[in-house]
Amino acid sequence: MKLKKILLQLGLLLAFVGVGIGIQSVHVMAMPSLPSGATLLSDSKGVEMNPNGTASIAPGSEVGDMTSSYPSWDTGQNVAANFTSDGRVTNKTTKIYIYFTEGSLKLKNPNYGSYTKVYADVSANVNGKLVSLVTNQQPWTLNSKATVATPPANKWIEMDVDFTHLGVNPQKKIYIGFSDEYTEPYIMPAGAARYATASLVSDDATFAGMAGVTIDGGGSVAASAHEVTGKAQPNIDVFLSGVDGDDGTYHTTADSSGNYTISLGDSTLDSLHAKSPIKVTEYNEYGDVKSATANVVNTVPLTITPATSSLTISPDDWDANIKGKSSSDIATWLAKQSNLVVTKQNSSTALTASGDGLAFDTANDLSTLAGGATQAVQINASDSAGDKSTDPATINVTRGLGNMQFTTISQLVFGNGVNLAVPSTQTLYAPGKYNVDVSDSRATGSPWYLTAQASTLTDGDGGHTFSGHVVYADGNGTVTPLDDGNAVQVASGNRSTSTYDLASDWNQKGDSYTGSSVPAGVYLQANPNVYAGSGTEYTGSMTWTLSDAPKGN
């Protein structure tokens, strides 16, 4: 009977154990579908994935790792985002999703502290502090002692974020995972530990392909500046930090050549409490960034007067002071010619190059300005204290063509003032010393042509007309009358100096000639029948004409 009873009890036990095995069968839940518009993030460029069970605490967390276990996830299958490109989060992304398969977050020492809040999180360093970027935190379920936190079961957890200025605000590295807010009464203040199951980082290949950003000014920018300029990757966003409005207030997009201008409007770096150095950062849609810095120099604005002026530059001055010169040399010369005066704010004392390091510069190029044309040139000033003009002076520069004109023309007295006897045969009389002086400010090598035309010589009230002519001899045997009503070309050449006497090579000895060999010059050709009463004096006029083209053109 005892054996039967024992066997019966064993049978019941076996039956019970069999039933127990039956109700403990494993059920595997299928992962829910991705949210609409979401794409899985994989462990590839720009993304680093943590293997399951190896959540890492983000640098800058307020408290250390107080956990003994984490929820589980399928690596590469647990993080997704909307508005991705090439598998990467972009500045258009507004939602990050995370999925945990099972498990909970548990405290190592449940007898000493507790959770106040646990939630899925996206975190990053903002202004030197690790913070949550999620605007719709969804608390996990806590047990009665708040020592165990369980995420929502079998669902994608949505986290709303603002990545408009991704890479700048927030900066990378960006941590995707969860955060616990922990307190330990009497021992330590409440603080948050933030964990990553995945991280957003820069992609080395994309970073290497970006052009480096620069800030104009050679490493310094005036505190009085109303804008910050420089070069960056063409068509990329550029952001200024280190001033009030680090939230993205001051940013722009570089143009197709890479030039950018970040306008501060009516504000200055000084009024925006700029911290030296300021930083300009270029960032692409993925948040890959390159930066440059510049020191902010305390300055006083310089004023240039007059604000507007005009200047015509002669060809000689153009060749000497504009052609082939540096922008600073050109600006300095223009400023001197225009009598520009530079003063500091609230001062009437003019600055000087020797005493204040005054310097001028311009960004305008005059190399293509044609003769006779005008171009507005903006002149900026600076001094050795780092002070700069806030408003440039404008000089309307005209590239002058120059001109050639008579300066001194003296009388021609044939025979050098000696009373001439009536000749026995046709005779040429040379004049004494005379001048046909000109000034020429045209470009070197410019052509010139001189014509002469004489009136008929008369003796005034006597009623006699001179028997003969005023003529020009070319020195090669040709003699041409100058008083037959037509102007005659008597000389030509090219501009080689600024002043010269066009008659300097002609015969001016006052002598006479009857043969055919006559030096070049203007002569009085007298006939034997010329009337010569007592004290008779013949006079007339000579018209000299200058042109830059031959007679008839």
HELIX and SHEET records of a PDB file:
HELIX    1   1 LYS A    2  ILE A   23  1                                  22    
HELIX    2   2 ASP A  204  ALA A  208  1                                   5    
HELIX    3   3 PRO A  315  ASN A  321  1                                   7    
HELIX    4   4 SER A  327  GLN A  337  1                                  11    
HELIX    5   5 ALA A  353  ASP A  356  1                                   4    
HELIX    6   6 GLY A  460  GLY A  462  5                                   3    
SHEET    1   A 4 ALA A  38  LEU A  40  0                                        
SHEET    2   A 4 VAL A  79  ASN A  82 -1                                        
SHEET    3   A 4 LYS A  95  ILE A  98 -1                                        
SHEET    4   A 4 ILE A 157  ASP A 160 -1                                        
SHEET    1   B 3 VAL A  47  MET A  49  0                                        
SHEET    2   B 3 MET A 188  LEU A 200 -1                                        
SHEET    3   B 3 SER A  56  ILE A  57 -1                                        
SHEET    1   C 5 VAL A  47  MET A  49  0                                        
SHEET    2   C 5 MET A 188  LEU A 200 -1                                        
SHEET    3   C 5 ILE A 174  GLU A 184 -1                                        
SHEET    4   C 5 SER A 114  VAL A 126 -1                                        
SHEET    5   C 5 LYS A 129  SER A 132 -1                                        
SHEET    1   D 4 THR A  67  SER A  69  0                                        
SHEET    2   D 4 LEU A 105  LEU A 107 -1                                        
SHEET    3   D 4 VAL A 148  THR A 150 -1                                        
SHEET    4   D 4 THR A 141  LEU A 142 -1                                        
SHEET    1   E 3 THR A 214  ILE A 215  0                                        
SHEET    2   E 3 GLU A 227  LYS A 231 -1                                        
SHEET    3   E 3 ASN A 259  SER A 263 -1                                        
SHEET    1   F 5 SER A 220  ALA A 222  0                                        
SHEET    2   F 5 VAL A 289  VAL A 297  1                                        
SHEET    3   F 5 ILE A 278  TYR A 283 -1                                        
SHEET    4   F 5 ASP A 237  SER A 241 -1                                        
SHEET    5   F 5 HIS A 251  THR A 253 -1                                        
SHEET    1   G 2 LEU A 302  THR A 305  0                                        
SHEET    2   G 2 VAL A 341  LYS A 344 -1                                        
SHEET    1   H 4 THR A 308  ILE A 313  0                                        
SHEET    2   H 4 ALA A 393  ARG A 399  1                                        
SHEET    3   H 4 THR A 374  SER A 382 -1                                        
SHEET    4   H 4 ALA A 359  ASP A 361 -1                                        
SHEET    1   I 3 MET A 404  ILE A 409  0                                        
SHEET    2   I 3 VAL A 436  ASP A 440 -1                                        
SHEET    3   I 3 THR A 499  ASP A 501 -1                                        
SHEET    1   J 5 VAL A 479  PRO A 481  0                                        
SHEET    2   J 5 GLY A 468  ALA A 473 -1                                        
SHEET    3   J 5 GLY A 521  ALA A 526 -1                                        
SHEET    4   J 5 THR A 427  TYR A 429 -1                                        
SHEET    5   J 5 SER A 512  TYR A 513 -1                                        
SHEET    1   K 3 VAL A 488  ASN A 494  0                                        
SHEET    2   K 3 PRO A 447  ALA A 454 -1                                        
SHEET    3   K 3 MET A 542  SER A 547 -1                                        
END                                                                             
